[in-house]
Amino acid sequence: MKHIQRLVTVALIVLCAATVLVACGSDDGAASEGVQLPADFPSQVHLVEGAILSASGESTTWQVTVQAHAADGDPLTNAVTTLTDAGFAESSRVDEPAAKSVLLSKDEDDGKQLWVNVGLSADASASRSTLIYQVSRVG
């Protein structure tokens, strides 16, 4: 019984270590395609280039995590530029040492609004190029 417990423990440790290595890989390597965006993710929300690490949500709220290319410069600045180029307007900005985020909005043709909060968190990831997008459709 102890032998099986040890094998299971070792297997879990290896699995956890592999997961951490894959999730926190080097910023300098080429980004893979990652996971798919939800089918109803708003096409008006343009993401920075990179690997989509996670994507969830439906209908009116979504959350997407993107590993931006480190060689492309400041990922938050690039994300905001990409969104403003797509017609979003900056509403507010948080610039703290532990977290940086920008809230942007865009009116849609049907009278609804898209709100995007894009940010970086020094506490959330070992990578300085991981962006978190929180998207909401209201109205």
ZADO-50228 format. One line per field, with one value per residue (C-alpha): residue number from 1; x, y, z. Coordinates in pm, 1 decimal. Each point is the difference from the previous one (the first is absolute). Last residue first. Layout:
// ZADO-50228
resi NUM;... .
X X;... .
Y Y;... .
Z Z;... .
END
This chain:
// ZADO-50228
resi 139;138;137;136;135;134;133;132;131;130;129;128;127;126;125;124;123;122;121;120;119;118;117;116;115;114;113;112;111;110;109;108;107;106;105;104;103;102;101;100;99;98;97;96;95;94;93;92;91;90;89;88;87;86;85;84;83;82;81;80;79;78;77;76;75;74;73;72;71;70;69;68;67;66;65;64;63;62;61;60;59;58;57;56;55;54;53;52;51;50;49;48;47;46;45;44;43;42;41;40;39;38;37;36;35;34;33;32;31;30;29;28;27;26;25;24;23;22;21;20;19;18;17;16;15;14;13;12;11;10;9;8;7;6;5;4;3;2;1 .
X -2727.3;320.2;257.4;290.1;363.3;272.8;337.6;298.7;344.8;312.1;315.8;168.9;5.8;21.8;-373.7;-283.8;195.7;158.1;-343.5;-53.9;-322.8;-276.9;-348.1;-224.8;-351.3;-222.6;-308.6;-350.9;-203.5;-21.1;281.6;250.5;151.0;358.5;160.4;344.8;128.2;377.6;192.5;325.9;50.0;261.4;194.5;-318.6;-110.5;-378.7;-160.2;-344.0;-241.4;216.4;-200.2;-38.3;-11.1;215.3;315.2;-89.7;-2.7;334.9;157.9;-126.7;137.5;336.4;34.1;-84.9;245.7;299.3;235.8;-56.2;295.5;-198.3;-266.9;-326.6;-119.6;-374.7;-262.0;-363.9;-306.7;-350.8;-330.5;-327.9;-99.0;283.9;311.0;340.0;339.5;335.6;362.1;-61.0;345.8;121.2;-105.0;-192.8;-377.1;-262.7;-341.7;-237.2;-37.6;-195.3;50.3;-305.5;193.3;217.3;365.1;205.8;297.3;366.5;135.6;358.6;224.2;356.3;251.0;129.9;-261.2;114.2;-254.2;-223.0;-297.1;207.6;243.3;-277.7;-197.1;309.6;72.9;-358.0;5.6;338.7;-120.1;-322.8;190.2;240.5;-291.5;-179.5;315.1;60.7;-356.3;27.8;318.2;-159.6;-281.8 .
Y 4749.9;-167.7;-223.4;-90.9;-93.3;-81.0;-26.1;-130.4;60.9;-210.9;177.8;55.7;-375.4;-140.6;36.4;123.7;206.7;240.0;51.8;131.8;140.7;34.1;108.3;0.0;144.9;-54.9;215.6;-68.8;225.8;-254.2;165.8;-54.4;269.1;-62.1;-1.7;-14.3;-73.6;-13.3;-212.8;-14.2;-210.2;-51.0;325.2;203.4;164.6;-14.8;164.1;127.9;45.8;-57.5;7.0;-303.8;45.8;-289.7;217.4;65.2;-376.9;-70.8;301.0;-119.8;-350.5;133.8;223.9;-297.1;-228.0;235.6;-98.5;-246.9;-221.1;-141.4;-142.4;15.8;-289.1;58.4;-64.0;37.4;64.2;34.0;154.2;65.9;-322.7;-231.0;-35.8;-161.1;29.8;-120.3;8.9;178.6;12.2;326.1;296.9;264.2;-44.1;183.6;32.0;82.3;-372.1;-42.2;-351.0;-206.7;-313.6;13.4;65.1;-306.1;-116.4;62.7;90.1;-37.8;287.2;-1.7;-5.6;310.7;21.2;-338.1;-244.2;71.4;-216.5;-286.9;-7.8;25.5;-282.8;-220.1;58.9;-85.4;-321.7;-103.0;61.7;-191.8;-297.2;-2.3;-2.5;-274.9;-211.9;59.4;-95.1;-315.0;-101.4;75.7;-242.9 .
Z -2215.8;100.8;-170.9;228.8;-70.3;250.5;-172.8;197.1;-145.3;52.7;-116.4;334.7;60.7;349.9;14.1;215.9;254.8;-250.8;-147.9;-348.9;-131.6;-252.1;107.8;-303.4;-7.4;-303.9;-19.6;-124.7;-227.3;-285.1;-197.7;281.5;219.8;111.1;343.0;158.6;350.7;40.9;245.8;192.7;310.1;271.7;-54.7;-52.7;-325.3;-21.5;-307.7;-88.3;-290.6;-306.7;-321.4;-226.8;-377.9;-124.8;10.9;365.0;61.3;-167.6;171.8;338.7;-60.5;-121.1;306.2;222.3;-181.4;28.7;-281.2;-286.4;100.5;291.8;-231.8;192.1;218.0;-10.4;269.7;-105.3;214.9;-141.3;100.9;-185.9;-182.7;90.2;210.5;-16.8;-162.7;125.9;-112.8;-330.6;-152.7;-145.8;-209.7;191.0;13.7;-206.6;162.0;-288.6;-75.1;323.1;144.0;-100.8;-101.4;311.7;-91.4;-85.4;205.6;-70.2;-343.2;113.8;96.1;-126.6;281.5;175.5;274.7;127.5;132.8;296.3;-97.3;-142.8;289.8;257.9;-160.3;-20.2;368.8;95.7;-204.8;141.1;356.7;-65.5;-144.6;296.8;245.6;-193.5;-5.3;370.8;86.8;-211.2;184.6;336.8;-82.0 .
END
